[in-house]
Amino acid sequence: MRWLHRFAWCVAASTLLLIAAGGMVTSTNSGLSVPDWPNTYGRFMFSFPMKDMVGGILYEHGHRMIASTVGFLTIILAVWLWKVDPRRWMRRLGAVALAAVIVQGVLGGITVLYFLPAPVSVAHAGLAEIFFCLTVAIAVFTSPRWINAPAVPAGDGTLRALAGVTTSLVFVQILLGATMRHTGAGLAIPDFPLAFGRLVPHVWNMGVAIHYAHRVGAVIVSLLVLALAGHVVYHHRGRRELTRPAALLLLLVAAQVTLGAFVILSGKQPIINTAHVANGALVLVTSLVLTLHAARASA
């Protein structure tokens, strides 16, 4: 099981790389640089010449190659779980992860064939985050520490509820961010931290509403993370499986707010924008890990 656990983390790390690559595609407006799918300019994906991978083609075709690799790794992970893990629910979780990555590939193809429709693109981004959560959950559940850990007394319903709400709202915040990116609302409010020089915008349209909702969501998530981390430190200071992700979550949220500010101030510089996307995914899975450990007391 130890090697399975390590392989699961490898799949999770590869998924983070895939999310970053997808963020770079969006940040550089390269989504239609390769206009056909599943081929690349009529060629089988892995036979496309490296010398032709330039500009937007590099980002879009590279994203497809990473996605194919992640899909292959997920097949191995699902089969490995089915072969060696005695827990039926874990084998099913591997099958769910495999189904998710297949649907994700199809959604990616649809976004290209139908010229990047915003609803499909947002669904593609959201499912990527769900798949990342699945791979991280599998890595946690196959950990020797998780399997061999002694039972933890139940009783902190507040922690379980607060962690669950935080993770859920982080996911909603990521969906808002994806909606903002795929509807071109990333600079609908061009200044920061104010909005058109005010606390509340005096100019409203759909883009401004989406952008402002994302900013409000960032404030809410930040406050929830502060409350969650404070609760862990005050009530569970001796439990490293809770204090470590709580501390990491604080650092990641601080970085995320900083990156969000620089996305606007830099005019959506692609590398900064991509880092914002990738760090947001890390915020989500870190909150998820904390939630899983918090929920284990009631298992």
PARO-98595 format. One record per residue (C-alpha): residue number from 1; chain; x, y negated, z negated. Coordinates in Angstrom, 3 decimals. Layout:
BEGIN
[NUM; 'A'; [X; Y; Z]]
...
//
This chain:
BEGIN
[1; 'A'; [0.000; 0.000; 0.000]]
[2; 'A'; [2.920; -2.341; -0.569]]
[3; 'A'; [3.810; -2.387; 3.136]]
[4; 'A'; [0.155; -2.836; 4.035]]
[5; 'A'; [0.033; -5.827; 1.709]]
[6; 'A'; [3.107; -7.354; 3.351]]
[7; 'A'; [1.702; -6.745; 6.811]]
[8; 'A'; [-1.563; -8.416; 5.792]]
[9; 'A'; [0.381; -11.523; 4.779]]
[10; 'A'; [2.161; -11.360; 8.146]]
[11; 'A'; [-1.203; -11.417; 9.908]]
[12; 'A'; [-2.331; -14.324; 7.721]]
[13; 'A'; [0.851; -16.285; 8.514]]
[14; 'A'; [0.375; -15.588; 12.222]]
[15; 'A'; [-3.181; -16.879; 11.931]]
[16; 'A'; [-1.945; -20.123; 10.405]]
[17; 'A'; [0.433; -20.483; 13.346]]
[18; 'A'; [-2.513; -19.872; 15.686]]
[19; 'A'; [-4.574; -22.577; 13.958]]
[20; 'A'; [-1.658; -24.999; 14.271]]
[21; 'A'; [-1.274; -24.121; 17.956]]
[22; 'A'; [-4.996; -24.733; 18.474]]
[23; 'A'; [-4.675; -28.044; 16.678]]
[24; 'A'; [-1.854; -29.015; 19.030]]
[25; 'A'; [-4.024; -28.144; 22.043]]
[26; 'A'; [-6.745; -30.474; 20.789]]
[27; 'A'; [-4.324; -33.184; 19.657]]
[28; 'A'; [-2.713; -33.349; 23.107]]
[29; 'A'; [-6.017; -33.005; 25.010]]
[30; 'A'; [-4.680; -29.850; 26.664]]
[31; 'A'; [-7.829; -27.743; 26.382]]
[32; 'A'; [-8.378; -27.631; 30.150]]
[33; 'A'; [-4.742; -27.553; 31.219]]
[34; 'A'; [-5.362; -23.923; 32.165]]
[35; 'A'; [-8.765; -24.033; 33.895]]
[36; 'A'; [-9.466; -20.284; 34.157]]
[37; 'A'; [-9.936; -17.508; 31.613]]
[38; 'A'; [-8.914; -14.799; 30.732]]
[39; 'A'; [-6.249; -15.219; 33.428]]
[40; 'A'; [-3.853; -18.132; 33.702]]
[41; 'A'; [-4.008; -19.714; 37.161]]
[42; 'A'; [-5.086; -16.343; 38.504]]
[43; 'A'; [-2.242; -14.417; 36.862]]
[44; 'A'; [-2.377; -11.908; 34.028]]
[45; 'A'; [-1.639; -13.890; 30.888]]
[46; 'A'; [1.657; -12.243; 29.977]]
[47; 'A'; [2.978; -12.339; 33.548]]
[48; 'A'; [2.675; -16.117; 33.853]]
[49; 'A'; [6.170; -17.545; 34.607]]
[50; 'A'; [7.871; -19.233; 31.659]]
[51; 'A'; [9.256; -21.911; 33.991]]
[52; 'A'; [5.696; -23.083; 34.689]]
[53; 'A'; [4.839; -23.515; 31.007]]
[54; 'A'; [5.241; -27.294; 30.869]]
[55; 'A'; [3.174; -30.133; 29.448]]
[56; 'A'; [-0.366; -29.203; 28.532]]
[57; 'A'; [0.039; -25.731; 30.063]]
[58; 'A'; [2.670; -24.980; 27.433]]
[59; 'A'; [0.260; -25.806; 24.608]]
[60; 'A'; [-2.827; -24.107; 26.066]]
[61; 'A'; [-1.116; -21.008; 27.451]]
[62; 'A'; [1.052; -20.727; 24.342]]
[63; 'A'; [-2.099; -20.853; 22.232]]
[64; 'A'; [-3.579; -17.995; 24.243]]
[65; 'A'; [-0.451; -15.884; 23.863]]
[66; 'A'; [-0.367; -16.402; 20.099]]
[67; 'A'; [-4.088; -15.568; 19.940]]
[68; 'A'; [-3.504; -12.314; 21.828]]
[69; 'A'; [-0.699; -11.412; 19.422]]
[70; 'A'; [-2.886; -12.121; 16.407]]
[71; 'A'; [-5.632; -9.970; 17.932]]
[72; 'A'; [-3.189; -7.080; 18.392]]
[73; 'A'; [-1.931; -7.440; 14.814]]
[74; 'A'; [-5.524; -7.438; 13.566]]
[75; 'A'; [-6.210; -4.157; 15.353]]
[76; 'A'; [-3.225; -2.624; 13.557]]
[77; 'A'; [-4.391; -4.073; 10.232]]
[78; 'A'; [-7.938; -2.744; 10.623]]
[79; 'A'; [-6.737; 0.748; 11.579]]
[80; 'A'; [-4.174; 0.758; 8.759]]
[81; 'A'; [-6.835; -0.189; 6.216]]
[82; 'A'; [-9.140; 2.516; 7.552]]
[83; 'A'; [-6.386; 5.119; 7.251]]
[84; 'A'; [-4.893; 4.392; 3.824]]
[85; 'A'; [-7.198; 2.239; 1.706]]
[86; 'A'; [-9.649; 4.380; -0.292]]
[87; 'A'; [-11.989; 1.440; -0.958]]
[88; 'A'; [-14.870; 1.577; 1.518]]
[89; 'A'; [-15.557; -2.134; 1.207]]
[90; 'A'; [-11.948; -2.883; 2.150]]
[91; 'A'; [-12.183; -0.755; 5.272]]
[92; 'A'; [-15.329; -2.656; 6.190]]
[93; 'A'; [-13.570; -5.955; 5.539]]
[94; 'A'; [-10.884; -4.942; 8.024]]
[95; 'A'; [-13.572; -4.144; 10.587]]
[96; 'A'; [-15.206; -7.540; 9.964]]
[97; 'A'; [-11.857; -9.263; 10.517]]
[98; 'A'; [-11.402; -7.385; 13.786]]
[99; 'A'; [-14.909; -8.330; 14.941]]
[100; 'A'; [-14.256; -11.959; 14.004]]
[101; 'A'; [-11.053; -12.189; 16.040]]
[102; 'A'; [-12.798; -10.641; 19.070]]
[103; 'A'; [-15.658; -13.151; 18.858]]
[104; 'A'; [-13.091; -15.906; 18.370]]
[105; 'A'; [-11.372; -14.939; 21.617]]
[106; 'A'; [-14.679; -14.980; 23.486]]
[107; 'A'; [-15.548; -18.408; 22.065]]
[108; 'A'; [-12.155; -19.663; 23.183]]
[109; 'A'; [-12.885; -18.445; 26.699]]
[110; 'A'; [-16.326; -20.059; 26.717]]
[111; 'A'; [-14.869; -23.419; 25.690]]
[112; 'A'; [-12.694; -23.356; 28.798]]
[113; 'A'; [-15.252; -21.971; 31.253]]
[114; 'A'; [-17.887; -24.504; 30.160]]
[115; 'A'; [-15.469; -27.454; 29.972]]
[116; 'A'; [-15.113; -27.845; 26.207]]
[117; 'A'; [-18.715; -28.245; 24.982]]
[118; 'A'; [-18.497; -29.782; 21.505]]
[119; 'A'; [-20.809; -27.276; 19.711]]
[120; 'A'; [-18.847; -24.290; 21.035]]
[121; 'A'; [-15.511; -25.957; 20.272]]
[122; 'A'; [-16.604; -26.701; 16.703]]
[123; 'A'; [-17.823; -23.102; 16.303]]
[124; 'A'; [-14.452; -21.921; 17.638]]
[125; 'A'; [-12.653; -24.039; 15.032]]
[126; 'A'; [-14.957; -22.912; 12.222]]
[127; 'A'; [-14.599; -19.233; 13.031]]
[128; 'A'; [-10.816; -19.642; 13.096]]
[129; 'A'; [-10.978; -20.819; 9.480]]
[130; 'A'; [-13.256; -17.928; 8.516]]
[131; 'A'; [-10.880; -15.444; 10.125]]
[132; 'A'; [-7.955; -17.029; 8.275]]
[133; 'A'; [-9.887; -16.623; 5.024]]
[134; 'A'; [-10.531; -12.953; 5.844]]
[135; 'A'; [-6.846; -12.240; 6.451]]
[136; 'A'; [-5.809; -13.998; 3.249]]
[137; 'A'; [-8.502; -12.155; 1.282]]
[138; 'A'; [-7.237; -8.828; 2.647]]
[139; 'A'; [-3.701; -9.785; 1.626]]
[140; 'A'; [-4.901; -10.619; -1.894]]
[141; 'A'; [-6.973; -7.459; -2.249]]
[142; 'A'; [-4.103; -5.207; -1.122]]
[143; 'A'; [-1.683; -6.790; -3.585]]
[144; 'A'; [-0.331; -4.385; -6.232]]
[145; 'A'; [-1.027; -7.105; -8.812]]
[146; 'A'; [-4.691; -7.192; -7.802]]
[147; 'A'; [-5.058; -3.418; -7.681]]
[148; 'A'; [-3.198; -2.697; -10.916]]
[149; 'A'; [-4.162; -5.746; -12.966]]
[150; 'A'; [-5.999; -5.043; -16.231]]
[151; 'A'; [-9.606; -6.083; -16.573]]
[152; 'A'; [-10.128; -9.742; -17.450]]
[153; 'A'; [-12.889; -10.601; -19.909]]
[154; 'A'; [-15.835; -12.239; -18.188]]
[155; 'A'; [-17.465; -15.363; -19.469]]
[156; 'A'; [-16.252; -18.483; -17.637]]
[157; 'A'; [-19.202; -19.044; -15.367]]
[158; 'A'; [-18.237; -22.706; -15.031]]
[159; 'A'; [-14.925; -21.802; -13.436]]
[160; 'A'; [-16.537; -19.384; -10.990]]
[161; 'A'; [-19.201; -21.887; -9.990]]
[162; 'A'; [-16.789; -24.815; -9.689]]
[163; 'A'; [-14.305; -22.809; -7.640]]
[164; 'A'; [-17.035; -21.466; -5.359]]
[165; 'A'; [-18.524; -24.912; -4.750]]
[166; 'A'; [-15.082; -26.388; -4.082]]
[167; 'A'; [-14.218; -23.739; -1.501]]
[168; 'A'; [-17.597; -24.117; 0.200]]
[169; 'A'; [-17.293; -27.895; 0.448]]
[170; 'A'; [-13.719; -27.660; 1.727]]
[171; 'A'; [-15.077; -25.517; 4.558]]
[172; 'A'; [-17.838; -28.059; 5.244]]
[173; 'A'; [-15.202; -30.793; 5.271]]
[174; 'A'; [-13.159; -28.841; 7.823]]
[175; 'A'; [-16.252; -28.485; 10.018]]
[176; 'A'; [-16.783; -32.249; 9.787]]
[177; 'A'; [-13.178; -32.759; 10.830]]
[178; 'A'; [-13.606; -30.390; 13.765]]
[179; 'A'; [-16.775; -32.218; 14.806]]
[180; 'A'; [-14.900; -35.497; 14.604]]
[181; 'A'; [-12.056; -34.195; 16.784]]
[182; 'A'; [-14.242; -32.544; 19.407]]
[183; 'A'; [-16.609; -35.510; 19.769]]
[184; 'A'; [-13.777; -38.022; 20.126]]
[185; 'A'; [-14.572; -39.762; 16.828]]
[186; 'A'; [-11.082; -39.535; 15.365]]
[187; 'A'; [-10.491; -43.273; 15.712]]
[188; 'A'; [-14.122; -44.406; 15.574]]
[189; 'A'; [-13.046; -46.238; 12.415]]
[190; 'A'; [-9.600; -47.600; 13.331]]
[191; 'A'; [-8.399; -48.836; 9.926]]
[192; 'A'; [-7.607; -47.179; 6.588]]
[193; 'A'; [-8.402; -47.096; 3.689]]
[194; 'A'; [-11.179; -49.565; 4.525]]
[195; 'A'; [-13.675; -49.185; 7.361]]
[196; 'A'; [-13.689; -52.224; 9.651]]
[197; 'A'; [-12.280; -54.157; 6.697]]
[198; 'A'; [-15.098; -53.086; 4.390]]
[199; 'A'; [-15.858; -50.292; 1.955]]
[200; 'A'; [-18.914; -49.317; 4.029]]
[201; 'A'; [-18.898; -49.888; 7.818]]
[202; 'A'; [-21.053; -52.711; 9.141]]
[203; 'A'; [-21.029; -51.161; 12.628]]
[204; 'A'; [-22.766; -47.819; 13.108]]
[205; 'A'; [-23.006; -45.284; 15.895]]
[206; 'A'; [-22.714; -41.504; 16.030]]
[207; 'A'; [-18.914; -41.548; 16.075]]
[208; 'A'; [-18.682; -43.916; 13.121]]
[209; 'A'; [-21.214; -41.843; 11.165]]
[210; 'A'; [-19.264; -38.598; 11.712]]
[211; 'A'; [-15.947; -40.239; 10.894]]
[212; 'A'; [-17.274; -41.939; 7.754]]
[213; 'A'; [-18.910; -38.705; 6.585]]
[214; 'A'; [-15.496; -37.021; 6.863]]
[215; 'A'; [-13.946; -39.748; 4.705]]
[216; 'A'; [-16.685; -39.450; 2.088]]
[217; 'A'; [-16.237; -35.688; 2.157]]
[218; 'A'; [-12.520; -36.140; 1.484]]
[219; 'A'; [-13.319; -38.148; -1.645]]
[220; 'A'; [-15.792; -35.536; -2.876]]
[221; 'A'; [-13.405; -32.644; -2.243]]
[222; 'A'; [-10.557; -34.482; -3.985]]
[223; 'A'; [-12.684; -35.081; -7.070]]
[224; 'A'; [-13.794; -31.435; -7.129]]
[225; 'A'; [-10.207; -30.216; -6.853]]
[226; 'A'; [-9.169; -32.491; -9.715]]
[227; 'A'; [-12.029; -31.145; -11.840]]
[228; 'A'; [-11.204; -27.546; -10.918]]
[229; 'A'; [-7.493; -27.903; -11.656]]
[230; 'A'; [-8.248; -29.693; -14.924]]
[231; 'A'; [-10.599; -26.916; -15.987]]
[232; 'A'; [-7.990; -24.254; -15.217]]
[233; 'A'; [-5.257; -26.082; -17.149]]
[234; 'A'; [-7.491; -26.745; -20.147]]
[235; 'A'; [-9.149; -23.326; -20.426]]
[236; 'A'; [-6.772; -20.856; -18.714]]
[237; 'A'; [-3.270; -22.200; -19.151]]
[238; 'A'; [-1.849; -18.737; -19.750]]
[239; 'A'; [-3.226; -17.126; -16.560]]
[240; 'A'; [-0.686; -17.595; -13.782]]
[241; 'A'; [-3.020; -16.161; -11.142]]
[242; 'A'; [-5.182; -19.235; -11.781]]
[243; 'A'; [-2.667; -21.947; -12.661]]
[244; 'A'; [-0.436; -21.353; -9.643]]
[245; 'A'; [-3.105; -21.748; -6.941]]
[246; 'A'; [-4.619; -24.640; -8.904]]
[247; 'A'; [-1.284; -26.512; -8.907]]
[248; 'A'; [-0.706; -25.719; -5.240]]
[249; 'A'; [-4.223; -26.890; -4.412]]
[250; 'A'; [-3.537; -30.264; -6.011]]
[251; 'A'; [-0.359; -30.702; -3.955]]
[252; 'A'; [-2.039; -29.651; -0.711]]
[253; 'A'; [-4.998; -31.999; -1.201]]
[254; 'A'; [-2.649; -34.904; -1.918]]
[255; 'A'; [-0.739; -34.055; 1.265]]
[256; 'A'; [-3.991; -33.728; 3.207]]
[257; 'A'; [-5.233; -37.177; 2.213]]
[258; 'A'; [-1.841; -38.657; 3.097]]
[259; 'A'; [-1.795; -36.918; 6.477]]
[260; 'A'; [-5.361; -38.065; 7.160]]
[261; 'A'; [-4.325; -41.654; 6.550]]
[262; 'A'; [-1.337; -41.341; 8.866]]
[263; 'A'; [-3.492; -39.738; 11.581]]
[264; 'A'; [-5.435; -42.996; 11.767]]
[265; 'A'; [-2.521; -45.378; 11.229]]
[266; 'A'; [-0.465; -43.596; 13.917]]
[267; 'A'; [-3.313; -43.572; 16.430]]
[268; 'A'; [-3.695; -39.767; 16.208]]
[269; 'A'; [-0.044; -38.918; 16.830]]
[270; 'A'; [-0.226; -35.228; 17.915]]
[271; 'A'; [2.248; -33.741; 15.439]]
[272; 'A'; [0.705; -35.580; 12.490]]
[273; 'A'; [-2.789; -34.641; 13.659]]
[274; 'A'; [-1.769; -30.991; 13.997]]
[275; 'A'; [-0.163; -30.997; 10.549]]
[276; 'A'; [-3.451; -32.356; 9.182]]
[277; 'A'; [-5.337; -29.452; 10.785]]
[278; 'A'; [-2.907; -26.807; 9.518]]
[279; 'A'; [-2.716; -28.261; 6.015]]
[280; 'A'; [-6.516; -28.344; 5.856]]
[281; 'A'; [-6.541; -24.609; 6.533]]
[282; 'A'; [-4.053; -24.122; 3.694]]
[283; 'A'; [-6.292; -26.127; 1.363]]
[284; 'A'; [-9.191; -23.830; 2.233]]
[285; 'A'; [-7.389; -20.526; 1.675]]
[286; 'A'; [-5.696; -21.738; -1.516]]
[287; 'A'; [-9.089; -22.679; -2.900]]
[288; 'A'; [-10.356; -19.280; -1.759]]
[289; 'A'; [-7.556; -17.432; -3.594]]
[290; 'A'; [-8.386; -19.346; -6.764]]
[291; 'A'; [-12.063; -18.543; -6.278]]
[292; 'A'; [-11.360; -14.819; -5.822]]
[293; 'A'; [-9.344; -14.662; -9.021]]
[294; 'A'; [-11.971; -16.662; -10.872]]
[295; 'A'; [-14.744; -14.379; -9.606]]
[296; 'A'; [-12.886; -11.199; -10.526]]
[297; 'A'; [-13.832; -11.597; -14.161]]
[298; 'A'; [-17.441; -10.905; -13.205]]
[299; 'A'; [-16.622; -7.880; -11.013]]
//
